[in-house]
Amino acid sequence: MIGVRRQTQIYLDGVSGRRPPIPLDADRLEATARKRMRPEAFDYVAAGAGNERTVAANRAAFERWRIVPRMLRDVERRDTSIELFGQRLPSPFLLAPVGVLELAHPEADCAVARAARDTTTAMVFSNQASRPMEGVARILGDTPHWFQLYWSRSDDLVESLASRAERCGCQAIVITLDTTMLGWRSRDLEGAYLPFLHGKGIAQYTSDPVFKRLITEDASPSGSEDPQPPPTLAALRTLIELTRAYPDSFWRTLISGRGRAAVQRFTQIYSRPSLTWETLAYLRERTKLPIVLKGILHADDAARAADEGIDGVIVSNHGGRQVDGAIATLDALPAVVEAVDGRIPVLLDSGVRGGADVFKALALGARAVLIGRPYVYALAIAGRTGVREYLQNLAADFDLTMGLAGCRSVAGIGPDAVLPAPGLESASRPFA
Ligand SMILES: Cc1cc2nc3c(=O)[nH]c(=O)nc-3n(C[C@H](O)[C@H](O)[C@H](O)COP(=O)(O)O)c2cc1C
């Protein structure tokens, strides 16, 4: 049983004077990462939209539920595994798609993939990854992996990314719906910093044959005649960054201007605000993989997803990065679960910070959760080791919470395992 094993290992290490390489407390993990990261990189990861009220609401929603442990139920043998799209995962959590991981660590997605393989944790590749999916998939081997797609303005690019994901052995395609435009992120705006404009987080594009073709097509017919401002030192530095980011020789890229052209093309096509339910049929016709919609918060959208033959939904508000003042995901979950009525799996992310949070989400009807910022902080602190330690700790924490609450398996975590905190009895329950 992973919980006890992990605990014992940590305490025994302590006898020999060894301490865990990353903090186990979520706030200390974030604070330690902050010290290790460049300020603009930390802000990019930590930021929420506007006044960051959704970030706070996600956490507050978990605080409004209490676990009610049951006794004398023989929890010596426990099984934390779940089944998702025909695959068994050892714990009910996955690594959420997080872009621009190079901001946290130079090995970026590769380090995360190694940690995922070490712990058999499913990883969702970001459309804005720092490394092309092919190499990351090679590292993962048999470890489950999915691909997350931002629906581009170019259907050809959508098709190309989806078929690359299939060839990489991805077992599902997650379409993120909540980022048809970037949210109003005050921290990033104050620092005037967007990593993509520095050539970071666009590896899935610069490694794509369709995207390469799109770069060579005339990207910006207007504006070329406008007077150009004199180049500044910062602009020159950025030009070097962009040139380095392009997967070709530095000088060839500099002379051809491909680095800058790639970023320019990316900003023009990366997302499609006009996306509708009808658009999704395009991908349904082109892939046999399960399609999962990420960013669902309304029961009607969830019901429609199930009606339209979508294979799963993720209740997510993008970690509070898109709409300030949005509904917390745990608050949205019960109605979504009810609307879907067991037809497709419902997953949840945003604000999950420990085993108890995983337990509460499962009790309210989620099949699994996705972990976002905490693994990025662990990556920033200790690379692959940090992410591996984080995942092992979370699995152990969940296992012990489950057992101590009186549940032997995930299936045993029912709605009666939680109650609204005193004074908050009106919190909605999944199965009244
Ligand atoms: C730095 C950062 C980058 C992200 N990049 C993506 C992305 O490329 N695609 C996506 O669907 N979600 C992305 N997300 C959202 C996560 O998948 C997830 O929904 C969110 O982090 C969950 O909230 P949490 O960080 O509070 O756990 C990103 C989140 C962060 C913090």
The ligand as a MOL file (V3000), in Angstrom:
LIG
                    3D

  0  0  0     0  0            999 V3000
M  V30 BEGIN CTAB
M  V30 COUNTS 31 33 0 0 0
M  V30 BEGIN ATOM
M  V30 1 C 1.5350 27.8010 -16.5960 0
M  V30 2 C 0.2790 27.1170 -17.0520 0
M  V30 3 C 0.1510 26.7540 -18.3770 0
M  V30 4 C -0.9890 26.0870 -18.7990 0
M  V30 5 N -1.0710 25.6730 -20.1050 0
M  V30 6 C -2.1610 25.0120 -20.5190 0
M  V30 7 C -2.2320 24.5270 -21.8390 0
M  V30 8 O -1.3140 24.6680 -22.6250 0
M  V30 9 N -3.3620 23.8770 -22.2100 0
M  V30 10 C -4.4180 23.6840 -21.3480 0
M  V30 11 O -5.4220 23.0970 -21.7420 0
M  V30 12 N -4.3480 24.1070 -20.0870 0
M  V30 13 C -3.2460 24.7480 -19.6600 0
M  V30 14 N -3.1720 25.1600 -18.3590 0
M  V30 15 C -4.2840 24.8370 -17.4310 0
M  V30 16 C -4.0690 23.4720 -16.7800 0
M  V30 17 O -4.2290 22.4440 -17.7060 0
M  V30 18 C -5.0820 23.2480 -15.6420 0
M  V30 19 O -6.3730 23.4240 -16.1400 0
M  V30 20 C -4.8600 24.1780 -14.4690 0
M  V30 21 O -3.4950 24.4010 -14.2400 0
M  V30 22 C -5.4940 23.5780 -13.2320 0
M  V30 23 O -5.4360 24.4530 -12.1750 0
M  V30 24 P -4.3430 24.3780 -11.0040 0
M  V30 25 O -3.0640 24.8460 -11.6010 0
M  V30 26 O -4.9030 25.3250 -9.9930 0
M  V30 27 O -4.2880 22.9620 -10.5190 0
M  V30 28 C -2.0310 25.8130 -17.8970 0
M  V30 29 C -1.8870 26.1670 -16.5560 0
M  V30 30 C -0.7390 26.8050 -16.1220 0
M  V30 31 C -0.6080 27.1400 -14.6770 0
M  V30 END ATOM
M  V30 BEGIN BOND
M  V30 1 1 1 2
M  V30 2 1 2 3
M  V30 3 2 2 30
M  V30 4 2 3 4
M  V30 5 1 4 5
M  V30 6 1 4 28
M  V30 7 2 5 6
M  V30 8 1 6 7
M  V30 9 1 6 13
M  V30 10 2 7 8
M  V30 11 1 7 9
M  V30 12 1 9 10
M  V30 13 2 10 11
M  V30 14 1 10 12
M  V30 15 2 12 13
M  V30 16 1 13 14
M  V30 17 1 14 15
M  V30 18 1 14 28
M  V30 19 1 15 16
M  V30 20 1 16 17
M  V30 21 1 16 18
M  V30 22 1 18 19
M  V30 23 1 18 20
M  V30 24 1 20 21
M  V30 25 1 20 22
M  V30 26 1 22 23
M  V30 27 1 23 24
M  V30 28 2 24 25
M  V30 29 1 24 26
M  V30 30 1 24 27
M  V30 31 2 28 29
M  V30 32 1 29 30
M  V30 33 1 30 31
M  V30 END BOND
M  V30 END CTAB
M  END
